[in-house]
Amino acid sequence: MTAVAIRPLLETDLAAADRIFRQAFGTFVGLPDPLEFAGDSNWVRSRWLADPSTALAAKLDGELVGSNFVTCWGSVGSFGPLSVRPDLWDRGIARVLLEATTPIFDRAGVTHAGLFTFADSLKHLVLYQRFGFWPRFQTVVFAGPPGESAHELLCWSAVAHDDRSALLAAAQRLTGAVHPGLDVTREIRNVVEHGLGDVVLTGAPDAPDGLAICHCGPGSEAGSGACFVKFGAVRPGAGGEERFGRLLDACADLTRRLGLERIVAGVNTARRAAYRAVLARGWRAQLIGIAMHRHDDPAYNHAGALVLDDWR
Ligand SMILES: CC(C)(COP(=O)(O)OP(=O)(O)OC[C@H]1O[C@@H](n2cnc3c(N)ncnc32)[C@H](O)[C@@H]1OP(=O)(O)O)[C@@H](O)C(=O)NCCC(=O)NCCS
């Protein structure tokens, strides 16, 4: 086989990358029509929009055969979806993509990197272990009903433009208190600037003590009918569990206000208090995977972290 070349993924590659993503995942999970994987949600475009400079294309004889998307949230990094065209599996293409992935974390100053994968696939575990990622706790992606009552809800879309940069700084302080250097402001900008959803804020409007970045509806990472909490966190410390409960309720309220059918949110089971809070609401698991951590470092997957995300 000719050597696979790794290049930046260009806007002109997006349609082919999306097709390979659906083909690869749909084939792996055994869908009769693999292209139906992920319905009308759009992960490839959303990840590329968030940071085109960290989206990787694998090309064989000039043709796209796979891709990977690297996400850097300040000191915390993750990657995915990683996909390779199914007729080319087991020929080392993912390995070449991963060889180009880990240096991106190092260049970006990421001190903790992880990923979400299929817990029951030795192929996946072995592939990632080779790059220093080790399986730790399971991550459960839950789905729950919309909220029942109308609380007062503050969302980013209602914040005056002049106030937004101060709010971004406040968001950075909040996530930095959750884990040193954790910074999801790029993700906030992506959702707001590209109309993918909204950001729920709880606590004082100018100094929120909770935030949740939500993808909503078709064309986002949520898909029709869903409000997907891509990242949510509250200020740690005394009263954290109450704050976390308020954040969950606010996200369910947004789901209701937008006329969506369900809220979707992932939580790592090592985050015991957060996991218990979601279970207590009766939300149902729709997907269970495993978090793999580079250098086996727990980062913010620990008992006290009141965080929602799944690193998919
Ligand atoms: C997962 C995926 C990206 C891997 O791509 P790939 O190009 O086939 O992977 P590679 O060939 O680089 O590496 C796979 C390795 O696993 C090994 N492997 C395959 N089946 C295995 C098994 N059952 N047990 C252990 N190792 C296995 C291969 O031999 C290879 O190792 P080698 O390089 O030492 O030979 C691809 O299968 C895919 O697109 N799957 C669907 C989407 C997906 O699952 N994405 C990742 C989600 S986290």
PDBQT file of the ligand as one rigid body, heavy atoms in Angstrom, charges set to zero:
ROOT
HETATM    1  C1  LIG A 401     -11.073   2.105  15.154  1.00  0.00    +0.000 C 
HETATM    2  C2  LIG A 401     -10.515   2.444  13.776  1.00  0.00    +0.000 C 
HETATM    3  C3  LIG A 401     -10.358   3.936  13.651  1.00  0.00    +0.000 C 
HETATM    4  C4  LIG A 401      -9.163   1.767  13.650  1.00  0.00    +0.000 C 
HETATM    5  O1  LIG A 401      -8.629   2.076  12.373  1.00  0.00    +0.000 OA
HETATM    6  P1  LIG A 401      -7.609   1.098  11.650  1.00  0.00    +0.000 P 
HETATM    7  O2  LIG A 401      -6.961   1.860  10.551  1.00  0.00    +0.000 OA
HETATM    8  O3  LIG A 401      -8.298  -0.157  11.326  1.00  0.00    +0.000 OA
HETATM    9  O4  LIG A 401      -6.556   0.820  12.835  1.00  0.00    +0.000 OA
HETATM   10  P2  LIG A 401      -5.040   0.362  12.694  1.00  0.00    +0.000 P 
HETATM   11  O5  LIG A 401      -4.936  -0.626  11.572  1.00  0.00    +0.000 OA
HETATM   12  O6  LIG A 401      -4.122   1.537  12.648  1.00  0.00    +0.000 OA
HETATM   13  O7  LIG A 401      -4.769  -0.296  14.096  1.00  0.00    +0.000 OA
HETATM   14  C5  LIG A 401      -5.582  -1.313  14.551  1.00  0.00    +0.000 C 
HETATM   15  C6  LIG A 401      -4.745  -2.243  15.394  1.00  0.00    +0.000 C 
HETATM   16  O8  LIG A 401      -5.601  -3.093  16.134  1.00  0.00    +0.000 OA
HETATM   17  C7  LIG A 401      -5.234  -4.439  15.906  1.00  0.00    +0.000 C 
HETATM   18  N1  LIG A 401      -6.432  -5.250  16.057  1.00  0.00    +0.000 N 
HETATM   19  C8  LIG A 401      -7.425  -5.439  15.186  1.00  0.00    +0.000 A 
HETATM   20  N2  LIG A 401      -8.347  -6.258  15.725  1.00  0.00    +0.000 NA
HETATM   21  C9  LIG A 401      -7.921  -6.554  16.961  1.00  0.00    +0.000 A 
HETATM   22  C10 LIG A 401      -8.434  -7.346  18.020  1.00  0.00    +0.000 A 
HETATM   23  N3  LIG A 401      -9.588  -7.986  17.903  1.00  0.00    +0.000 N 
HETATM   24  N4  LIG A 401      -7.727  -7.416  19.161  1.00  0.00    +0.000 NA
HETATM   25  C11 LIG A 401      -6.556  -6.765  19.310  1.00  0.00    +0.000 A 
HETATM   26  N5  LIG A 401      -6.019  -6.005  18.328  1.00  0.00    +0.000 NA
HETATM   27  C12 LIG A 401      -6.707  -5.907  17.180  1.00  0.00    +0.000 A 
HETATM   28  C13 LIG A 401      -4.702  -4.435  14.500  1.00  0.00    +0.000 C 
HETATM   29  O9  LIG A 401      -3.904  -5.555  14.232  1.00  0.00    +0.000 OA
HETATM   30  C14 LIG A 401      -3.889  -3.155  14.522  1.00  0.00    +0.000 C 
HETATM   31  O10 LIG A 401      -2.679  -3.327  15.244  1.00  0.00    +0.000 OA
HETATM   32  P3  LIG A 401      -1.260  -3.454  14.455  1.00  0.00    +0.000 P 
HETATM   33  O11 LIG A 401      -1.029  -2.090  13.906  1.00  0.00    +0.000 OA
HETATM   34  O12 LIG A 401      -0.295  -3.818  15.508  1.00  0.00    +0.000 OA
HETATM   35  O13 LIG A 401      -1.454  -4.484  13.401  1.00  0.00    +0.000 OA
HETATM   36  C15 LIG A 401     -11.426   1.921  12.637  1.00  0.00    +0.000 C 
HETATM   37  O14 LIG A 401     -11.633   0.545  12.838  1.00  0.00    +0.000 OA
HETATM   38  C16 LIG A 401     -12.771   2.602  12.580  1.00  0.00    +0.000 C 
HETATM   39  O15 LIG A 401     -12.951   3.572  11.854  1.00  0.00    +0.000 OA
HETATM   40  N6  LIG A 401     -13.752   2.057  13.343  1.00  0.00    +0.000 N 
HETATM   41  C17 LIG A 401     -15.093   2.604  13.400  1.00  0.00    +0.000 C 
HETATM   42  C18 LIG A 401     -15.116   3.932  14.137  1.00  0.00    +0.000 C 
HETATM   43  C19 LIG A 401     -14.452   3.828  15.477  1.00  0.00    +0.000 C 
HETATM   44  O16 LIG A 401     -14.616   2.863  16.200  1.00  0.00    +0.000 OA
HETATM   45  N7  LIG A 401     -13.671   4.872  15.808  1.00  0.00    +0.000 N 
HETATM   46  C20 LIG A 401     -12.969   4.946  17.038  1.00  0.00    +0.000 C 
HETATM   47  C21 LIG A 401     -13.919   5.229  18.133  1.00  0.00    +0.000 C 
HETATM   48  S1  LIG A 401     -13.060   5.637  19.635  1.00  0.00    +0.000 SA
ENDROOT
TORSDOF 0
